[in-house]
Amino acid sequence: MTDALLPQAAEPAGDGYFRKGCNPLAETGRSKLQNQRAVLNQQILKAVRMRAGAENLLRATTNNKVREQVLLELSFVNSDLQILKEELEGLNISVEVYQNAEETFSIPLVPLGLKETKDVDFTLPLKDFILEHYSQDSSEYEDEIADLMDLRQACRTPSRDEAGIEMLISYFLQLGYVENRFFPPTRHIGVLFTWYDSFTGVPVCQQNLLLEKASILFNIGALYTQIGTRCNRQTQAGLENAVDAFQKAAGVLSYLKETFTHTPSYDMSPAMLNVLVKMMLAQARECVFEQIGLSGIRNEFFTLIKMTQEVAKVGEVYMLVNTAMNQEPVKENIPYSWSKLAQIKSDHYKALAHYFIATILCDHELQPGDDEDQQEKALSQLYDHIPEGLMVLAVLKDKVQRKQLGKAHLRKAIVYHEEALRVCGLCKKLRNIEVLQEVLTAAHKRSLLKYAQQETEDDFLSLIQAPDILSKTEHKIETIAPQFSKVKVKDFFHKLGPLTVFSAKQRWTAPRTICLHPEAGGLGFSLKGGAPVQVYCLDPACSAASAGLKEGDYIVSVGGMDCKWLGVNEVLEKLKSVGKEPMELEVISCQDTAASLHSKSATYSMGMQKTYSLICLAMDEDKMDHTKKAPLKLPFLSWGTKNRQKAASTLCLPSAVAGSSHIKKKLSPFTLLNSESSLY
């Protein structure tokens, strides 16, 4: 399985056929899954629109016969949505295609699928903004706009390697420049971004760039998870790379959770991101355990003690992941098979911990030359309590007690193995993963064989219950924060001038031409600042002032040459180089900026009869009832607390209920949360 298998008809003619880190023609299992995801997203969008239209009709009609037909249609649409959601879950658990191509005997790791998006045309909005705001010829920036659109398109099909990560990060950083250049805080410029939820397939639309930036961050984290699952877990280097990739994925998702706190998409909600971070760290912990045991596990007392504590830690973290996945509201949206896989891994690794300690007790008797104190200390650290009537040192010295406690641990290991197999058999998606079944079955048979090898004795005399094992690890697993500074990006719209001055927040007059006539006493003004230079100490009696030059003006051109990026010395040299000849300067003046609005935050809102959804985007505004006063259309985002009750989300699609439309709705992946103050 490779990310660069091109059709013969699409051979590149030369270097640079595709942008580095992107290959849209790659024919891999991963790309096919992503294409299937895109098709499912479109089908879900169609079903959601049909349901929204049927619900609007249900509220509008008073004819009982029509209401019955609409309710019947809604039942079919809701059934289709559930089927589509299950198909999307099937794609999310198709973990085999993401694993390394080498033959492995390891439990599969779970990657995240990339979020899908629609095409965005920046051309007209950005050209209009350049002409209106910067008073420059927008046709000169067509290449830069095309580069931006090409980069965005390439980010939809990143390669599964560091080049793909670097490309996504470069677009994320480029969005920072674009946001400051073209997205003023007081209004929208008409660019609509649409992204599909990775788990529910529901589309989210915003005219704000925050959705675009958050979705790219999610895809960076998702791509790291795919890189991690692709690593060869049969080699030391492969496992190290997998651990690093999952830690970086957790770092990116954690950064997303902390930076974008109110993203209007379930897969990027704080609760969901918290679960995903835990899952990635758990998978990194699992790879660390495989790394420790890669060269083989010696049947030696202290080695088995260490392995027992390490594998118990893996089982513990997966138990926490499973618990988090079964909490509201994550439980409604997380793939069911993911939750069951976390439960299976928790039981499997707990069983291994009991198997290792049983091996210690059954295979290692205390010899005269052994250090009793060290063995007693090591064994006592495995338990928070010892079964009643037993002492650690006595267990080490007494062969019967050792065997009884060892068999108790084997019985508990067998119970955990059987529970893992049972859960795996009940989940349709998981029982079709052959390698998972093979690993669980092999571990179960090994524990049964170990139990059968023990001498038969009267089990009525050995009613000892194996105590729980305390986990401990010498390997620290934590998130690795994204290193955006390592990726160097040049602003596509560098020609507009320094960003600190020429941004969407600043308002400028159109460039004015000043005819400068050198005088014997000098220019009649001084220059200060960095690029661009600013006029100060202007002599009101000089010719420049008479020609219209003002105190505080910025010089953007000297003699027809752009000087927005030149400092004081460079501009002075250009002015002096002319000599006594007249010279034309182009200057601009800063205008008072409008009062900024409150900090932006995407919020959910409920209780509105009229919603701003994708179906509303398709409506013809001419069909509105002009007899009623049309309410003011609000943007997708609500600013501050004043408008929170007025805002609505694309996900705000009401559920049809027979009788009254004011009955409280049940939360589903296709409806909103009913509390704005506690979003998740």
N, C-alpha and C positions, 0 to 999 in steps of 0.2 A: 504494500500500500504506500503510495507516494503522493506527494502534493504537487508534482510537476509532470504528470502524465498527459501530454498534449496530443490531440488528434493530429494525424499526419497532414491534414489539409490546413492546419493552423500553425505550421512551423514558423517561428519568427524569422523575419527577413534579415535581422541583424541584431546587434546589442541594443538593449533599451526598448524591446518590443512591448514589454510590460513594465510597469513601475516596480521597483525592487520591493519585495515583501508582499506582492499581489500576483495572483494568477487566476483570472476569471474562467479560463478554459480547463482548469485542472479537473480531471475525471477521477474522483476518489469516492470511497464510501462516505467520507465526511461531507464532501461537497454535495453528493446526492441526498444525504439526509437534510442538509441545509436547504436544498431546493424543495424537498418535500415539506419542510417547515414553512417555506414561503407560500406554497400552494395552500397549505392548511390555514395559514393566516388570512388569505383571501377568502376562503370558504367561511371562516369564522366571521369575518367582516360582513359578508353577505347575509349570513344568518342573523347577526346582530341587527343589521339594518331592517331586515324583514320583521324581527320581533319588535323593534322600536316603532315601525309603521303600524303594526297590528295593535300595539298598546295605545298609540295615539287614536286609532279608529275606535278602539274599545271605550276610551274616555269620551269621545265625541258623539257616539251614537246612543240613541235611547230605544232603538228597535231591538226587542228581545231576541228575535230570530237572527238578526245580524250579530248580536252579542254572542249567541251560542256558536255561530260559525267562526267568529273571531277567536273565541276561547279554544275551540277545537284546533284551529290553525296554530295557535300559540303553543298548545301541547306538543304538536309535531315539531315546531321550530325549537322548543326547549329540548326535546329529545335529540334532535340533530346536533344541537350545541353540545350536549353531553357526550355524544358519540365522537364529535370532532375533538373535544377535550381529551378523551381517552386515547385517540390516535396521536395527539400531540404528546401525551405522556409516554406513549410507546416510543416516540422519537427520543425523548429525554432519557429513556432507560436503554437505548440501543448503544450500550457501552462497548460492545465487541469491536466495532469499526474504529474506535478511537485508541484501542490498545496497540501495543507494539506488535509488529508482524511476526516476531520470533515466537517459537513455541514456548509457552510459559505455563507454569502450574501455580498460578497465583489468583487470588480473588480479584476480579476486575475493579478498577477505580472508576469513579463517576466524574465525568466532565460536564461543563455547562455548555449549552448550545448558544450560538451567537444570536443576538437580537436582530431581527429583520427591519428594514426601513423602506420607505418609498423614495423615488428620485426627487431631488430638490433642484429647482432652477434659480440660481442666484442672479442671473444676468440682468434682467430688468430692474429688480429692486436695488441692486448695488449700483448700477449705472445711474439710475435716477438719484440715488443718494449722493453719489460723487458729484453730479452736476448741481444738485440743489444745495448740499451742505458745504462741499469743498470748492464749489465754483470752478471746477476743472473739466476739461474735455473728457467725458466718460469713455469715448471710443479708444483712448490711449490705454485703457485698463482692461480691454477685452481679453488679452492673453492671461493676465493675472486672474481674472474671474474664471477663465477656462481651466487654469491650473488648479484652482480651489475646487471646482466641480469634479475634475479628474481625480484629485486626491480623495474626495469624499466617495466617489464611485469605487475607487480601488479598495477603500476600507470595508466595503461590503463583502469582499472575498480575500481576506488576508491569508497569507501562507502560514502554516503551523510551525513557525520557528521564530528566532529572534528578529529576523528581518520584518516579519509580520507585526510583531510587537512594536518595533521601532516606527513602522509606518503609522500604526494607530496612535501612538504617542505624538508623532509629528502632527497629525491632524488635530488631536486634542489641543496641542499647544498653539497651532495655527488658529483654532477657534477663539483662543484668548485674544489674539490680535484682531480677528474679525469682529468680535464682540465690542471691543473698545473703539474700533474704527466706524462701525456701521449700525450698532444697536443702541440708540439713545435711551436713557431711562424714562423718558416722558411719552414715548409712542412706539408703535410697531411699524416696521418697514414693509410688511406684507409677505414675509417668507414663512411658510408653514412647514413645520417638521412633523413627520409621522413615524412613530416607532411602534412595533408590536411587542406585547408582553411575551417574554420567553416561556412562561408556563401556561398562560391562559389563551394566548393568541389574540387578545383584545387590543385594538389599536388605540394609541394615545396621540393627540395632536396638540401642538403648541406653536405659537408664533415667537416664543422666547427661546433663546439659544441654550438655556440651562438644560432643557430636555435632551438636546443634541449632545452636549458635553457629558451629561450623566450617562447616556446610552453608550457613548464611545468608551467611557471608563468601564462600564459593565462588560463590554466586549473585550477590553484589554484583560480584565480578570478572567473572563471565560476562555480566552485564547491561552492564557497561562495554564488553566486547568487541562486544556487539550494537549498542551505540550507535556505536562506532567504525566498524563495517562499514556502518552506515546513513548515515553522513555523505556529503555530496555531494563526491566527489573531483575534480570539475571546477571547483571554486572554491577560492580561497585560504583563506577562512574555514572551509570544509568540511574541507580537509586539516589545518588547524590543530586543529580540534576532534577529528578522527580521531587525530592524534598524541597529543593530550592524553588522550583516552579510553583508548588502548592503554597509555600510560604509567601511568595510574591503575589499569587492570586488572592490570598487572604488579605494581604496588605492593600492591594488595589480596591477590593470590595469594602474593606474597613475605611479606607479613605473616601470612597463614594458615600458610605453611610454617614460619615462625619461632615462631609462638605455639602452634600445635597440632601437635606433632612426631610424635605416634603415632596419627593418626586411622585408624580401622579401615575405610578405604574406599580403593580403588585410585586413584580420581580425585583424592584429597586426600593421597596419599602424598608424602613429600618428593621422591622421584625424579620423579614425575609433575608435581608443581608446579614443580619446577626447569625441566622442559622447557616447560611452559606459559608460564612467565615469559619464557624465551628467545624463544618464538614470538611473544608479544605485543610484545616490544621489537623483534624483527625486522620485524614489521608496521608498527610506528611508524617504524622506519628507512626502510622502503619508502615510506611516505607522505611522509617528509621529502624523499626523492629526487623524488617526483612534484611536491612543492611547489616545488622548485628549478626544475624544467623545465616548470612549468605555463604560463608566459608564452612558452615557446619557447626552443630552444637555438640560440644564435647560432653560426654556423660560423666561429668565431674561435679562434686558437691557445690562449690562456690559458683561455678559457671551456670549451673541450673538455677541456683538462687537468684542470680542476676537476670536470667531469662524469664523466670517466673514473675519478677517484679515489673520487668519491661512489658511483657505481654499483658499483664493485668492492667497496666496503664492504658494500653490500646483498647482493651475491652471497656474500661471506664469512660474514656473520651467518646467512644461510639455510643455508649449508653446515654451520655449527656446529649449527644446529637439527636438520638432517637426521641428523647424526652422533649427537646426543643421543637422537633418537627411535628409533634403531636399537640402543640399548644395553638390556641386561636391567636390571630387569624391565619397563621401560616399553614395550619392543617388543611384548610380549604383549598389551598393553591399548590402546595408542594406535591410533586408526584408521589403517589401512594407507594410505588415500588422503591423509591428512594428511602422512605421511612422504614420499610420492611428490610431493605438491605442493611441499613444501619443497625437494626435489631439483630439481624443474622450475624453481622460481624461482631457485635457486642457479645452474643452468646458463644460464638466460635472462639474468640480470643480468651474469654473467661474459661472456657473448657480447656484450652491449651495451658492456661496458668495452673489449673488443677492437675492436669496431666504431668506437667513438669515437676510439681512438688510431690506428686505421687511417685514419680521416678526417683526422686531424691530419697524418699522414705523406704521404698521397696528395694532399691538397688545398692544403697550405700549404708553399710553398717559401720559403726564407730570402731576404728582400729586402735590398737595400743599407742601407735605413734601419732595419731591425729590430735589436733588442738581442740580439746573439748570446749573451752571457753569461746573460741572463735565460731565454732559450729553452732553452739547454743545461742550466741548473740545473733548470728545470721538468720537462724531459723525463727527465733522469737520476733524478729523484725517483719516477718511475713504475716503475722497475725495481730489483730487488735485484742483478741482474747483467745485463750486456749480452751478446748473442751473440758468440761468439769471432770475432775479426777485425774487429769493428766498434767505432767510437768515437762517442759521442753527437754531438760537434761535427761529425765527418765525415759522419754520417748526415744532419745538418741541411743540410750544404753540398752533398752529393753526391745528385743527383736519382735515380740508379740505385739507390743504397743505400736511400734513402727509400722508393722504390716497392717494392723487394724486401721490406723489413721491414714495410711497410704491407700487402702481399699476404699475408705470413705471418700477420699479425694477423687479416686477413679470413678466411683458411682456418681459423684456430682458432675464430673467431666462428661460422663455418658449422658446424663440428663440434659446438660447444656447442648451437647452435640445433637441429641434427638430433637430438642426444641428448635435449633437452627434449621435442621432438615425439614421439620414440620412446617415452619413459617415459609421456607423456600418453596415447598410443595404447594402451599395454599395461594401463592402469588403467581398469577399466570405469566407475567413478564419475566420473573426471576427463574422459574423452573425451566425455561427454555434456554437459559445460559448454561451451556454444558460444563465449562470449566468450573463454574461455581458449584454445581452439583458434584463434580469429581473431587474437588478439594474438601468439601464438607463430608462426603462419604468416606474418603480416605482417612481423614482425621477421626471419624467415628469408629471405623474398623480398627484403627490403631489402639484406641482406648479400650475397645472390647477385647482385643487380643492381650493387652497388658493385664486386664482384669482376669482373664482366663488363665494367665500364666501363674497367678498366685496360688499357693497351696489351698486346697479346699479345707474349709473348717466350718464349724457351726456358726452361721451368720447371726443366730439369735444372741450370741455372746458379744457381737461387735455391732452395737447400735450407736456407734459414735457418729455424730453429724459433723461433716467437714466444715470448719470455720471459713469465713470469707477471707480473701487474701488482700493484703494491703499493697497498693501499687506504689512504685517508686521508679524514678528514671534519672539517669545521669545526662540525658540529652535534652537540651532546652529547645522547644519548638515555639516560635512566635512569628507574628506577622512581619514581613519585610516591606517597609514603606516604598511606594514607587519613586524611582529616581528620575524624575522628568528632566533634571538639569543635564543628564548625560546625553540627551538627544538635542542636537543643535538644529534650530529651525530659523530660517530667515523669513521675515514678514513679506508675504506676497505683495502687499500694498505699501512697500517701503517708499515708493516715489511720492506718496502723499505727504511725507515729512515725519519728523520725530513724533512718536505716539504720545509723549507727554504733553504736547501742544496740539497736534492735529488729531483730535479724537472726536467721537460722536457727542461727548458731553460738552465740548466747547462750541460756541457759535461765533462765526466770523462774518465780517463784511466781505463782499466780493473784492477781488484784488483791484487796487487803484494804481494807476500809472503816474509816477511823479517824475517830472523832467528836472534833473539835477544839473545846475550850472555851478561849477567850482568857483569859489571866491578866493580872494587873496588871503583872507583870514582863516581859511579852512572850510570844512563842510558845513559848519553851523550847527552840528549836533554830534553826539557821541553814541557809541554802541556798547551794549552790555549783553551778558548772558551767553549761554551756549548756543547750539543750533536749535531753531533759527535765532539770529541776533535781533535785539530789540533797540529801538531808538529811545534815547533819554538825553536829558539836558539840551533840549531843542531850543535854539535861539529864535524867538518869535519874529525877529526882523530879518532872518536869513531867507534866501531865495527858496530853499526847500520848504520852509513853513508857508511861504506865499503860494507855493505850488500845491499845497494840500497835505504835506507831511504833518503827522500829529505825534505828540508825546506818547510813547508806549506802542507805537506801530511795530509790526514784525516785517522784516525785509525778506521776501520770498524769491526775488529775482533781481539780478543786476545785469543790465545790458543784454537782456534776453536769455541769460544763463541762470538755471535754477540754483538757488543757494540756500534751500531750506535745511540742508544738512551741513552747512559751513559755519565755522565759528567766527569770532570777532576778527582775528588776525587775517583769515582767508578773505573775509568780506572787505576789510580795509585795503588789502593788497589789490583786490579787483577795482576798488574805487580809485585808488591812487594810480593804477596802471593806465587809466584813461587820460590822465593829464588835464589839460584845460578844455577838452572837448565835452560838450553836453552829454549827459548819460540818463537813461531811463531806468527808474527803479519801480518794482512792483511791491506794494506793501498791503498788508491787511490789518484790520483792527478787531480786537476782541469785543464781542457784544456781551451784554448781561445774559447769563444762562438762566433758564427758567428754573423755578423752585423744583427741587428733586422730589419725587414721590417717595413713599415709604419703601422699606426694603421689600423686595419681591420674594414671594414664597408661594409655591404651588400648593393649593389646599383643596380638599374635598368638601363638598357641600351637599346636603340632602334637603328634601322637602320642597323642591321647586317643581311646579307643573310644567314650566317651559325650561328645557335643558339645552345646553350648547353641546351638541354631540356631532358625530360624523354625519348622521342623517340630516342634521340641520345644515351642514355644509352643502349638501346636495339639493336642498330646497330652493325653490324659485321664490325670491323675495317678493316678486310681483303678485304672488298668490296669497299674500298676507291679507287678513281682514282689515281693511283700512277704516272700518267703522269704529274700531277700537284703537286706542292710543298704543302704538307699538312700544314696548319697553326698550330701554336703552340696552344695546348689545354690549355685554361685558367681555373682556378678553378672557382667555382660558385661565390666566392666573388672576388671583385676587390680591390686591395690595393692602397689607396691614389688616387690622381687625374691623375696620369700618364696613368693608364690603364682603366680609366672609360669608354672610348669609345670602349674598347675591351671586356669589360665584358658583360655577357648575363645571363638571368635568366631562370629558368624552366618555368616561366610564359610567356616567350617571344615566343608566338606561332602566326605567321603571319596570317593575314586574307586574304582570296582569293578575288581578285578584277579582273573582266574581263578586259582584255586589257593590263594593266600595273601593275606590282607588286610594283611600286614606289609611287602609289597614297597613300596619307595620310590615315591612318586607323582610324576608329571610336573606341573610348575607350569602352571596354566591360570588364566584369569580367574575361575574358579569354585572355586578351591582356595586354600589359604593358603600363604604362604612357609614353608619348613621350618626357618627359623632365627629364633629370637626375639631374639637379640642383635643381628642385623643385619636389621632389618625390611624394608628396601627396598634 
